[in-house]
């Protein structure tokens, strides 16, 4: 893999001016939140004292400059896009429509929202502007846990936001929840899951709490003021999530995601298939034409570059064929449908019968022999034993480029 972090060298690379092929997915990163959550390692800033209008103008400029024509999906993420007023978001989407025609092409247009900044009026305005999927960060229904997470909404606000989206006519509503926090019991999780699922969601993302380096929770962990939940209890919570979701008509289609038939996240599916996408905004990453590059995780340098009419990317890399293939398997094995080796090779730009593909197949066969993968209908999938170990199993493919001789 070749990797460049020299700012001048990165900025001069012609790939940075490419918008991606027509139909490429688009991600837009809104960097502000009402407050910084203690577990969050995404780039976001508390909105207080920030120039929200100036940042939105720069985000609009970069989006109009780099957004692909007729994108297959659009995802407004962050941060908290719903922090902005409905009028500002609609204006942004109107400009995006003029530039890309996304309302005619995108099968899915998602906006991430937090409960404290979402109501029926905003949902109605966004539906009219082309949004058709609302991902709402509920995270917990426990007041003490919400406080520990640094969330500024209440449990009732979380449920109220979900219901408001449904009442306003949104057909595709998803909730985010986090489990496996210290002190959580199986019965607590069952109660919270059922209260959220009873709203009639089409989709649920349920994430096992992780202590990411650089976050407030990670510092607590290092200081001995917090500790991960017992692994056996984590497994019980994971299995309960599958059980309760199934009881409400949602099936696991990815290690942390559950949906009614047809309700799967199409935008995230593009990531998991290791296909191209364009990302705009501070910290956003793009995968275009065999290259991967990302904007700075800092508001000032990103905005200065955009306002100067320059590419904002701070780093660029061109992964090797074997690394791209390993990533295709790593991402694909998180999905219930698993990996077709020919599809993985195609996504990586590798010959189906080439040495890289054979190397990945041998790694997959090793995992079949260990009982962690199975091959069915031409696809490699996690077994019942492998499913709870999905992250560890999938990561076995990331070292293909480092140790191909072992395969």
C-alpha positions in Angstrom: 0.0 0.0 0.0 1.2 3.5 -0.8 0.2 6.2 1.7 0.7 9.9 1.6 0.2 12.4 4.4 2.3 15.2 3.0 -0.3 18.0 2.5 1.2 19.4 -0.7 1.6 16.0 -2.3 -1.9 15.0 -1.4 -3.5 18.3 -2.6 -1.9 17.9 -6.0 -3.2 14.4 -6.7 -5.8 14.5 -9.5 -8.0 11.8 -7.9 -9.1 14.4 -5.3 -11.0 16.4 -7.9 -12.9 13.3 -9.2 -16.6 13.2 -8.3 -16.8 9.5 -8.7 -18.8 7.7 -11.4 -22.4 8.6 -11.9 -24.4 6.7 -9.2 -21.6 6.7 -6.6 -22.9 6.9 -3.0 -22.6 10.3 -1.2 -21.8 10.8 2.5 -22.0 14.3 4.0 -20.5 15.0 7.5 -22.1 17.6 9.7 -19.6 18.2 12.5 -21.7 19.7 15.3 -23.6 18.2 18.2 -25.4 19.7 21.2 -22.7 18.1 23.4 -19.8 15.6 22.9 -20.8 12.1 24.0 -18.3 10.3 26.2 -18.1 7.2 24.0 -17.9 9.0 20.6 -14.7 8.8 18.6 -16.2 10.4 15.4 -15.1 13.9 14.7 -17.7 16.2 16.3 -17.7 19.5 18.2 -20.1 21.0 20.7 -22.1 23.6 18.8 -21.9 26.3 21.5 -19.8 29.2 20.3 -19.2 27.8 16.8 -19.9 29.5 13.5 -22.6 27.0 12.4 -23.7 29.1 9.4 -20.2 29.5 8.1 -19.5 25.8 8.4 -22.7 25.0 6.6 -21.8 27.3 3.8 -18.4 25.6 3.4 -20.1 22.2 3.6 -22.4 23.2 0.8 -19.5 24.5 -1.3 -17.6 21.2 -1.0 -20.7 19.1 -1.6 -21.6 21.0 -4.8 -18.0 20.7 -5.9 -17.6 16.9 -5.3 -21.0 15.2 -5.1 -21.4 12.6 -7.8 -24.2 12.9 -10.4 -27.3 10.8 -9.6 -26.0 9.2 -6.4 -27.5 5.8 -5.6 -27.7 6.8 -1.9 -27.2 9.9 0.2 -26.4 9.9 3.9 -26.3 13.0 6.0 -24.3 12.0 9.1 -22.2 13.5 11.8 -22.3 14.9 14.3 -25.9 15.8 14.4 -27.4 17.1 11.1 -30.7 17.7 12.7 -29.1 20.3 14.9 -29.7 22.7 12.0 -33.1 24.3 11.4 -35.4 22.6 8.9 -35.1 25.6 6.6 -31.3 25.3 6.5 -31.4 21.6 5.8 -34.1 22.0 3.1 -32.0 24.7 1.4 -29.0 22.4 1.5 -31.0 19.6 -0.1 -32.4 21.9 -2.7 -28.9 22.9 -3.8 -27.9 19.2 -3.8 -30.8 18.4 -6.0 -29.8 21.1 -8.5 -26.3 19.7 -8.7 -26.9 16.0 -8.6 -30.6 15.1 -9.3 -30.5 12.9 -6.2 -34.3 13.0 -5.8 -34.6 11.0 -9.0 -31.8 8.6 -8.4 -31.3 7.9 -4.7 -33.2 4.9 -3.4 -32.3 5.9 0.1 -31.7 9.4 1.6 -30.8 9.1 5.3 -30.4 11.8 7.9 -29.0 11.1 11.4 -31.0 12.9 14.1 -30.8 13.3 17.9 -34.1 13.3 19.9 -33.6 16.8 21.3 -33.5 18.4 17.8 -36.3 16.4 16.0 -40.0 17.0 15.9 -42.9 16.4 13.5 -42.5 19.7 11.7 -38.9 19.0 10.9 -39.6 15.5 9.8 -42.4 16.7 7.5 -40.1 19.4 6.0 -37.3 16.9 5.4 -39.6 14.3 3.8 -40.7 17.0 1.4 -37.1 17.7 0.6 -36.3 14.2 -0.4 -35.2 12.5 2.9 -36.8 9.0 3.2 -35.0 7.5 6.1 -34.5 8.8 9.7 -31.8 7.3 11.9 -32.4 8.5 15.5 -29.8 8.3 18.2 -31.8 7.1 21.2 -28.8 5.1 22.7 -30.5 4.3 26.0 -33.7 4.6 28.0 -31.9 4.8 31.3 -31.5 8.3 32.7 -28.3 7.5 34.6 -26.8 5.9 31.5 -27.8 8.8 29.3 -26.1 11.1 31.7 -23.0 8.8 31.8 -22.9 8.9 28.0 -23.1 12.7 28.0 -26.5 12.7 26.1 -28.6 15.8 26.6 -32.0 14.2 25.9 -34.2 12.2 28.2 -35.5 8.7 27.7 -39.0 10.1 27.0 -37.6 12.5 24.4 -36.0 9.5 22.7 -39.3 7.6 22.4 -41.1 10.8 21.5 -38.8 11.5 18.6 -39.3 8.0 17.2 -43.1 8.4 17.4 -42.9 11.9 15.9 -41.1 10.5 12.9 -43.8 7.8 12.5 -46.7 10.3 12.9 -45.2 12.7 10.4 -45.3 9.9 7.8 -41.8 8.6 7.7 -41.9 5.0 6.5 -38.3 4.2 7.3 -37.3 4.9 10.9 -34.3 3.5 12.6 -33.1 3.8 16.2 -29.6 3.5 17.6 -29.1 1.8 21.0 -25.9 0.9 22.9 -25.7 -2.1 25.3 -23.1 -3.7 27.5 -22.5 -0.7 29.7 -21.4 -1.3 33.4 -24.2 -2.5 35.6 -26.6 -3.4 32.8 -28.7 -6.5 33.5 -30.4 -8.8 31.0 -33.8 -7.8 32.2 -33.0 -4.1 31.9 -32.0 -4.6 28.3 -35.1 -6.7 27.5 -37.3 -3.9 28.9 -35.5 -1.2 27.0 -35.5 -3.1 23.7 -39.2 -3.9 23.9 -40.1 -0.3 24.7 -38.2 0.9 21.6 -39.3 -1.9 19.3 -42.9 -1.4 20.2 -42.8 1.9 18.3 -42.9 -0.2 15.1 -39.5 0.5 13.8 -38.3 -0.8 10.4 -34.6 -0.9 11.5 -32.6 -1.1 14.7 -28.8 -0.6 15.2 -27.7 -2.1 18.5 -24.0 -1.5 19.3 -21.9 -3.2 22.0 -20.3 -0.4 24.0 -16.6 0.0 23.1 -14.0 2.1 24.8 -12.4 3.9 21.8 -9.0 5.4 22.4 -9.2 9.2 22.8 -12.7 9.2 24.2 -13.8 10.2 27.8 -14.9 6.6 28.5 -11.5 5.3 27.4 -9.8 7.7 29.9 -12.1 6.4 32.6 -11.1 2.8 31.7 -7.4 3.7 31.8 -7.9 5.3 35.2 -9.7 2.3 36.6 -13.0 4.2 37.0 -14.9 2.0 34.5 -14.6 -1.6 33.3 -16.0 -3.6 30.4 -18.9 -5.9 31.1 -18.2 -9.6 31.6 -17.9 -11.3 28.3 -20.5 -14.0 29.2 -23.1 -11.3 30.0 -22.2 -9.4 26.8 -23.0 -12.6 24.9 -26.3 -13.0 26.7 -27.2 -9.4 25.8 -26.2 -10.0 22.2 -28.4 -13.1 21.9 -31.3 -11.4 23.6 -31.1 -8.6 21.1 -31.5 -11.1 18.3 -34.4 -12.8 20.1 -36.4 -9.6 20.8 -35.8 -8.1 17.4 -37.0 -11.3 15.8 -40.1 -11.3 18.0 -40.8 -7.8 16.6 -40.3 -8.8 13.0 -36.7 -7.6 12.6 -33.9 -10.0 11.5 -30.2 -9.6 12.0 -28.6 -8.8 8.6 -25.3 -7.5 9.9 -23.6 -8.0 13.3 -25.1 -4.8 14.8 -28.1 -4.2 12.5 -31.6 -5.6 12.4 -34.3 -4.9 9.9 -37.7 -5.9 8.5 -37.4 -7.5 5.0 -36.3 -4.8 2.6 -35.6 -2.4 5.4 -31.8 -2.9 5.4 -29.6 0.2 5.2 -28.7 0.5 1.5 -26.0 3.1 2.1 -24.2 1.1 4.7 -24.5 -1.9 2.4 -22.3 0.0 -0.1 -19.6 0.2 2.6 -19.9 -3.4 3.6 -19.6 -4.4 -0.1 -16.4 -2.3 -0.3 -17.8 -0.2 -3.2 -16.9 3.4 -4.0 -18.4 6.4 -2.2 -17.7 10.1 -1.9 -17.4 11.7 1.5 -17.5 15.5 2.1 -17.1 17.5 5.3 -14.4 17.5 8.0 -13.0 14.0 8.7 -15.1 12.5 5.8 -13.4 9.7 3.9 -13.8 8.8 0.2 -13.1 5.7 -1.8 -12.8 6.6 -5.5 -11.0 4.9 -8.4 -8.8 2.6 -6.3 -7.7 5.4 -3.9 -8.9 6.2 -0.4 -8.5 9.7 1.1 -9.9 11.7 3.9 -10.4 15.3 5.0 -8.7 16.6 8.2 -10.3 15.9 11.6 -10.3 19.6 12.3 -12.7 22.3 11.4 -10.2 25.1 10.6 -7.9 23.4 8.1 -10.9 21.8 6.3 -12.8 25.1 6.0 -9.7 27.1 5.0 -9.1 24.7 2.1 -12.7 24.7 0.9 -12.9 28.5 1.0 -9.6 28.7 -0.9 -11.1 26.5 -3.6 -8.6 23.7 -2.9 -9.1 20.0 -2.2 -9.4 19.5 1.6 -7.9 16.0 1.9 -5.2 15.6 4.5 -4.2 12.0 3.6 -4.4 9.6 0.6 -3.6 6.0 0.2 -3.7 3.4 -2.6 -4.2 0.0 -1.0 -2.6 -3.0 -2.6 -4.7 -5.6 -4.4 -4.3 -8.0 -1.5 -5.2 -5.4 1.0 -8.3 -4.3 -0.9 -9.4 -8.0 -1.1 -8.8 -8.5 2.6 -11.0 -5.5 3.3 -13.7 -6.8 1.1 -13.8 -10.1 3.1 -13.5 -8.2 6.5 -16.5 -6.0 5.7 -18.5 -8.6 3.9 -18.3 -11.2 6.7 -20.1 -8.9 9.1 -23.3 -9.4 6.9 -25.6 -12.3 7.4 -25.5 -12.9 3.7 -21.7 -13.4 3.8 -19.2 -13.2 1.0 -19.2 -14.5 -2.5 -15.5 -14.8 -3.4 -16.0 -13.6 -7.0 -17.9 -10.5 -5.8 -15.2 -9.8 -3.2 -12.5 -10.0 -5.9 -14.5 -7.8 -8.3 -15.0 -5.1 -5.5 -11.2 -5.2 -4.9 -10.3 -5.0 -8.6 -8.6 -8.4 -8.3 -8.7 -11.3 -10.8 -11.2 -13.9 -9.7 -8.7 -16.7 -10.3 -5.6 -14.7 -9.3 -3.2 -15.3 -6.4 -4.9 -12.8 -4.1 -8.3 -14.4 -4.5 -6.8 -17.8 -3.9 -5.0 -16.5 -0.8 -8.3 -15.2 0.6 -10.1 -18.5 -0.2 -7.5 -20.5 1.7 -8.0 -18.3 4.7 -11.7 -18.8 4.5 -11.3 -22.6 4.2 -9.1 -22.5 7.4 -12.0 -20.8 9.2 -14.5 -23.4 7.8 -12.3 -26.1 9.3 -12.4 -24.3 12.6 -16.2 -24.2 12.6 -16.3 -20.4 12.4 -17.4 -20.1 8.7 -19.6 -22.3 6.5 -20.0 -22.3 2.7 -23.5 -22.4 1.5 -24.9 -21.6 -2.0 -21.5 -20.4 -3.0 -21.1 -17.9 -0.2 -19.0 -18.0 3.0 -20.9 -17.1 6.1 -20.4 -17.0 9.8 -21.7 -20.0 11.6 -23.8 -19.9 14.7 -20.5 -20.3 16.6 -18.8 -17.6 14.6 -21.5 -15.0 14.7 -20.8 -13.7 18.2 -17.1 -13.6 17.2 -17.8 -11.8 14.0 -15.3 -8.9 14.5 -12.4 -11.2 15.4 -13.2 -13.7 12.6 -13.5 -10.9 10.0 -10.3 -9.3 11.1 -8.4 -12.5 10.2 -8.6 -11.2 6.6 -7.0 -7.8 7.3 -3.5 -9.3 7.7 -3.5 -11.0 4.2 -1.2 -8.4 2.8 1.1 -8.6 5.8 1.5 -12.4 5.8 0.5 -13.9 2.4 3.1 -16.6 2.7 1.3 -18.1 5.6 -1.6 -18.9 3.3 
